[in-house]
Amino acid sequence: MSHSALLLLALASLWTSEATTTTTAADSMGTTTTQAVSGTTITGTMTISGITYADLADDTQMMAQVETECKETIATSAGPNVSPADVSVTLSAGSLQVGYSIIVDADDASSISSAISTAVESGTLVDSLVTNLQTIPNIANIVSGTLSAVASAPTVVEDPNSGASTTSMVVEDPSSGALTTSMCTMTGLVSIAAVATLQL
């Protein structure tokens, strides 16, 4: 075989190996997400007569049950968009003071506040609360006199951070953007080396 033919064969081998070389690069750009933060708090107070905070504080289990009944009563009065888990309750002295707060979506605040106001004005909120408290086992042991309650109209407090946003960035694994290149070009180099050997 002539030297020219051998040279052409080597070049063809080199070209073929380069044609099979592959390079893969993953997208290295991060993903940014933005989530709006908004919320409105509805607050209110109730006063329960016939139970003192001091007596209730001596029985933590009873206190927990009273808190539960308060949350369930308030949530029921607030409507279907509020669950007992959404209601926070704080008990304090003064017969028994009940302070509550509900964090709701800003769009629902008006209807929820209106529902509670209606329950306060009609007396159904405190009537339901007394009825529910009386279902607590052994509640009579700490009740002095007549168990009753009064409630104030709720107040809507706008979240000062309403409309703010939080931004988070997810950065892909750097290794996912690594470049991979096949080593097929070595075949062509070996062929060239073989031609050089034959020419010697």
Secondary structure, DSSP 8 states (H G I E B T S, - for coil): --HHHHHHHHHHHHHHHHHT--EE------EEEEEEE--EEEEEEEEEES--HHHHHT-HHHHHHHHHHHHHHHHHHH-TT--GGGEEEEEEETTEEEEEEEEE-TTTHHHHHHHHHHHHHHTHHHHHHHHHHTTSTTGGGT--S--EEEE---EEEE-TTTTEEEEEEE---GGGG--EE--THHHHHHHHHHHHHHH-
